[in-house]
Amino acid sequence: MELWHVLFDILILLGAAMVLGVLCERLKQSAILGYLAAGTLLGPNALAVISSGEQVGSLAELGVALLLFTIGLEFSWPRLKKLGISALGGGAAQVLITVALGSVVGLVFGLSVKSAIAIGAIVALSSTACVLRVLISRSEIESEHGRLALGVLLMQDIAVVPLVLLVTILGGQGSMSEVGADVFQAIAGAIVLVIGLYGVLNFVAPKILGSDSFKQNRDLPILLAIVVGLGSAWASHKLGLSPALGAFVAGMLLAESPFATQIRADVGSLRTLLVTLFFSSIGMLGDPAWFFANLPWVLSVVVAVVVGKAIVVWGVLRVLKVPHVQALGAGIVLAQVGEFSFVLAAAGRGELIDEELFRLLVSVTIMTLFLTPYLIVGGPGIAKRVIGLLHGIGLIRSSVGVQESDSMGAGRDVVIIGFGPAGQAVGEQLKGICDRVGVIDLNPMIGSRARAFGFRGYVGDATQGDVLEHAGVVGARAVVIALPDPSGACNVVRLVRAIAPDTYVIARARYNRHVDDLEKSGAHEIVDEEAIVGEQLAERLSAFLG
């Protein structure tokens, strides 16, 4: 009877999450905000519709482990290397610096060393689910700030497991020497777990995966994934470690199997269920009455977290030579407290974090998650205004970077903005036709790439007029905008038309829905990638059919 009661509560919770998720989508917000609101409204601190909150929370805890398993399936060294040192190095540095600063703030407010470190770890994480969903819906995942944010988020996802392990160990009883012994024991257990999983997935599983039955039946690889994910979570728990650790490592090891692509696709529905249940269970922790009673304190901490995290990411990326606007834009996008921070807070609840502090952390996290869509939408614009203001009063130097020399590039025949695969294809056609070609890109390697084509390379942000002037846009016959980011492309088109009204502008539209925006921005000609792909598909089909 208890089982059916729990299932009914889950049904009510998921139904409310669906309705409020749809409402949020209609209001141009992330559906995740609806999931949070559903849990808060139905939880024990509001309407108290859900009576089996503890059992739902236990299921959500299992869901967290399986969610990290699906995240582990997405990791591969080739994918990580493509993001570059700016994103990956920045992500690792951001986590370490934020943990350190959060710990210092905790100590200033009178917390113990262990509790202060736990607070730093909780604040260090941003929301992968919210940020990526909004960036993808806005077609900004390939923008410079989107690419940087993705790299930092991936490193944060990797850091979740050791941070959970750290908070769990800190929450144990004993002196620092005993904590050190616990750390050694945990590391030894983690090594045993990794070796065991590696042996199973590389020596035992291949014999099973290679059988004809696995090749012919799509259900069996999915069962393998579930058994590996749940089994590794259970083994990690038996070793005294976080179940999330085992699930994440199993996902990473399974990602190299021949069935990884199919498994990633087939666990998509399961991931949706887990994400919805997870965020709804997080919402159940919210206490509206406490929130409004302590609103000034909560708002103060929210402002401190948002501003502090944005500045930390900005500073870290600047050290890695990322231009100011993109670095601060990525910082604003990542200025929330993430969903996995709840996992850390739950691990430290009681021993490291008392109930009053726990309520504060929950309220701040939920509020920053509600702010996330607005941070992403307004982040790039806010970053430009802040950098412009600081540059105007002399606090920072211009982020213009000119490769090769500081001479102006006046009199260029063509300027290519964005020198990825599309821009390089344009460059191939210009070889031997135009001698005076300039290339603008944010990639520091642009100089060597441009020289290989016989062009002049300029490192800089094309949304800034002085960068365009250095590259010779003023007086150029034509400008080709090959940026994959639609909003960035529109901004560049408008700026080029403003400073060089007689220059012919050809722009790339990654998606058909952005063609009108580029036309309104002033582009003379637009290349619609989706239309070209459709034409190519039709031509290939016609050729095949004779």
Buried (B, 14 or more C-beta within 10 A) or exposed (E): EEEEEBEEBBEBBBEBBBEBBEBBBEEEBBBBBBBBBBBBBBBBBBEEEBEBBEBBBEBBBBBBBBBBBBBBBBBEEEEBEEBBEBBBBBBBBBBBBBBBBBBEBBBEEEBEEBBBBBBBBBBBBBBBBBBBBBBEBBBBBBBBBBBBBBBBBBBBBBBBBBBBBBBBBBBEEEEEEEBEEBBEBBEEBBEEBBEBBEEBBEEEBEEEBEEEEBEEEEEBBBEBBBEBBBBBBBBBBEBEBBBBBBBBBBBBBBBEBEBBEBBBEBBEEBBEEBBBBBBBBBBBBBBEEBBEEBEEEBEEBBEEBBEBBBBBBBBBBBEBEBBBBBBBBBBBBBBBBBBBBBBBBBBBBEBBBEEEBBBBBBBBBBBBBBBBBEBBBBBBBBBBEBBEEBBEEEEBEEBBBBBBEEEBBBEBBBBBBBBBEBBBEBBEEBEEEBEBBBBBBBBBEBBEBBBEBEBBBBBBBBBBBBBBBBBBBBBBBBBBBBBBBBBBBBBBBBBBBEBBEEBBBBBBBBEEEBBEBBBEBBBBEBBBBBEEEEEEEEEEEEEEEE
